[in-house]
């Protein structure tokens, strides 16, 4: 499969935080071109910067390794981009428990059931979709390395597995915390629905007010748990 075709469909952005995967040996440098005679100095082209070899001087193996490293970098950027998009999507959690949407038993019941049957599953599916990025990208990696020499294949595939290991654990922690956060919102909405005849909504302050102190205490416990989980998720390092 053509490298250009695979890279064109890959994610873009970022830098890989691992050691260089390029071979330790330096690529051959072109022989220096003959100097022009003094009389031709005005017509001579300016000397190019030889501190970095041009693409034409790279061996096929080194050129491929550079492209492969670019793929790993763009994978990380794509993962970060999808995680950021998920965090934007999950703003719906805050809207779901907005007191103005919980006025009266009918609204409280509807809010709870919609969250349980639609919003919660949708967010879980989106968060789990982040994990599938690793499996899909590994297939691309295997395709890129399929026809490469064994030594090259082993070195570059090892670089991919190290990257996967480094970021997979963080992503798993993130998804597990998100699942707990979704569950906490569903629990709060169920609490409001079950006790919908025992509270009123303060329209001026946008707050739910229970007449029974016992339920006030329980509501604050549920809200406190949500805030704790939200802070935990936001403080976690991005996968």
N, C-alpha and C positions, 0 to 999 in steps of 0.2 A: 504493500500500500504506500502511496507516495507520501513522503514526509510533509510536503507543503499542504496537501489536502487535509491531513490529520491536524496539523497545527492551525489551519484556517478555521477549523470548527472548534478549536479549544478555547478555554477561557483566556482572558488577557489581564495582566497587571501583576504587580508585586515583585518581591525579591525573595529568593530561597535562602533560608537561614542555616545552610549546611556548608560543609567544606566544598571547595571547587571540585567538580567532577571531571574536569579536563585532564588529559594526560600530563604527567609531570614534565615530559620532554618538550622543549620549545619547538615550534614549527619552523621549517627552513625559511630563511630570509633570502629574498632575491639578491643576486649579485648587483653591486653598485654600477650604475650606468656610467659610461665614459664621460669625463668632464669636457665641456665645450671649450673650444679655443677662446682665448681672451677677446679675439675680434668678434666672436659670435655671442658675447656675454649678454648683449641687449636683447637678442632674440631667444635666448635660452629660457625654457620654462622654469619657474621657481622650483626649488628642490622640495620634494614632499617630505612630510614628517615620517621618519623611519622608526620612531619609537614604538609604534604598533604595527604589526603585519597587516597587510590588506587581506581581504577575503580570498583573493586569488592565491595567496601564499599558504593558506591552511591546507593541511592534508585532509582527505575525506573523513578520516576518523575524528580529527579535531573539530572540523566544521560540523559534523553530526552531533558531537558532544555539546557544542555550543547551542545548537538548535534544541537539543534535548533539555538542556538547562533552562532555556527560554520557555519550553513547555511547562516545566515544573514551576517556574516563576508565575506563569500565567494561570496555572491551576490554582495556586494560592490566592491570587487576586480574585479569581472567579468564586472561590469558596467564601472569601470575605464579603464579596458583593452579594452573594445569595443569603448569607447570614444577616447582613444589614437589611436586606429586603424583608426577610422573615420578621425581624424586630419591628419594622414598620407595620407589617400586616397584623402583628399581635397587639397593636394599639387598640384593636377592637375589644380587648378584654376590659379596658377602662370604661368604654362606652357601655358595655354589657351590664355593668353594675351601677350605672348612673341612676340616682334616685328618681329622676324625672321619668325614667322608663319603667318604674316599679310602683306607680300610683295605682292602688286598687288591686284586688285579687286577680282579676282577669289579666291585667298587664304583667303582674308578677309571675303568673303561671306561664304566660306566653314567653316571657323573657327566659325563664328557666328551661322550658322545653326546647326553644330554638337554640339555646346555648348547648344543651345536652345532645341534641340530635344533629346540629349543623355546625355551629361555630367551633365547639371543642374538637370534634373529629377533623374538621378542616385544618385547624392549626396544628394538630398532631401530625397529620399527613404532610403538611408543609415542612415541619421540623424534621421528620424522618426522611424526607426527600433529600435533605442535606447529606445524609449518610450515603445515599446511593451515588453521589458524585464520586466517591472514592472507587467504587466498583466499576463504574462506567469509565473513569479515567485509567484504571489499571488495564482495561481491555485495549485502550489506545496505546498505552505504554508497551504492552506485549506486541501489538502490531508494529510499532516503531522499531522494536528490537528483533523482530522475527528473523530477519536475514543478516543480522550482524554477527561478527566473530564472537566466539564464546567468551573471551576475556572482556570484550566491550560490553556484551550483553550482561554478564555478571556484575560488572562495575556499575553500570547505569541502572540496572534493575534494583541493585542494592541501594542506590541513591534514592530511588522512588520509594522503596519500602521504609527507609529511614524517615523520609518526609511524611509518609502515611502514618507511621507509628507516633511521630512527634505531634501531629495535629488530630489524630483520631480520638485519643483519650480526652482531649479538651472538648471536642465536639460531643462525645458521649455524655460527659458531665453536663454540658450545656443543655442537651436534649432531655436528660433525666430531670433537671431542674425545671425546664419548661413544662414537662408533663405534670409535675407537682403543682406548678403555678396555675395551669389550666384546671386541674382538679380542685384547687382551692377556690377558684372563681365559681365553679359549678356548685360546690358545697354551699357557698354563700348565697347564691341565687336560689337554691333549694330551701335554705333557711328562710329567706324572705317570702317565698311562695307559701310554705307551710304555715308561717306566722303572719300572713299578709293582712289578717283582720285585726292584728294587735299593734299595728304601727300606722303612723301618718307621715306624709312627706311635707317637711317644712319648705314651702315654695320659695321663701325669701332667701334661705341659706342653702337650699339644695341638699338637705340632709333628711335621713330617715329617723324618726323619733318613736321609740317604743314607750308604751305606758308602763310596762313592767321592767323593773331594774334588772331582773334576771336575764331578760332577753337583750337588754342594752349591753350587759357584760359579755354575753355570748357573741353578739355582733362585733364588738370591739376585738374579741379574740380572733374571729375569722378575718377581719380586716387587717389585724396585726400580722397574721400569718401570711397574707397576700403581700403585704409590704416587705416582710422579711425575705420572702422568696424573690420578689422583684429586685430588691437590692442585691441579693446573692447572684442573680443572673446578670445584672448590669455590671457587677464588679468582676465577673469572670473574664479572663483573657479571651479574646476572640479566637475561635478555632483556626 
